[in-house]
Each structure stands twice: as C-alpha cells, then as structure tokens.
Amino acid sequence: MLILPEDDANRQIANGFVGHPSVNERKIQILSPAAGWSKALNRIQSDLAERLRQRRNAYLALLIDFDGNYDDRREQFELATPIELHDRVFVLGAKEEPESIRSSLRITLEKLGVALAEECLGGTTAYWSSPALAHNKPDLDRFSTCPARVSIFQTDSPRQP
C-alpha cells in the first residue's frame, strides 16, 4: 500500500495509522507529501499510475484535504485515475482540513491516525463517522473488502507499541 499525503498534517495522520500496533508497517510506504492536493492529483498521472501497473498487488491511498469541495475534488481524482486502477485507489481526507479535526476533537493528528486504524481493524466508526470524515464511507467500504487490508493488519501477533 502506497500512501501519498497531500501535506505534513496528512503525513502525521498516516504515521499514526502505520504506528498502530496491529498494522504491518512493512506493507505500507508513506511517500513524501505532495505539497498540495493538485500536486497529488498530478502525481497519479506522472508516476503513481505506472507504479500501480507495475505492481499488480499494490494499492494507493491519497490523503487530501477536501477543503469543503468533496464532490468536485473526488470527481477530479476519479478522472485522473486510469479506469483499470479505480478499484486500487482510495481518496480519503478531512472534509475541510486535518487541523480542524485536531482542534475539534482535541487529539494530535498521529493519535487520530492510530484511532482510525483501530476503527478499520475493529469495524467501529466513531471517528470515521464524525462530520469531518463521514464522506469517506464509500472508500472505507471498498477498503474493508480489499485484499490489501488483510496484509496490512497483523491480527495474529501485533507488535508492541
């Protein structure tokens, strides 16, 4: 699983997710932040689509800020992603910006990432169903049945925090 964060705030969430004791960190590569959602969009076309084509079992999670424009941004990412890769690309992120989640929930972004991983593993949705993240449900539903999910979570012997 490749993770492309839009910016440092999204990188912190990704680091927290990977830091969860049940996440197999060897199965996830966090790429350098793209420095903006439009640059993340361009990365799909410039190199990430080709990486996915070369690695048939690879998946991509784009962590972006939707800045209140979910429908428009989601459509742009769908159009930029080659059709044969749609089932292997997930576009996730805060409805506005991760910083607003940090403020409203009074949680660090890394701890948010850990909590989101826990919910993916345990099937709960307290954070994922919050107003700031609920729009991610279609991609989360796809992720829950994705083959990569099995390799990402080590349910037999989690590492120690």
Secondary structure, 3 states (H helix, E strand, C coil): CEEEECCHHHHHHHHHHHHCCCECHHHCEECCCCCCHHHHHHHHHHHHHHHHHHCCCCCEEEEEECCCCHHHHHHHHHHHCCHHHHHHEEEEEECCCHHHHHHHHCCCHHHHHHHHHHHHHHCCCCCCCCCCCHHHHHHHHHHHCCHHHHHHECCCCCCCC
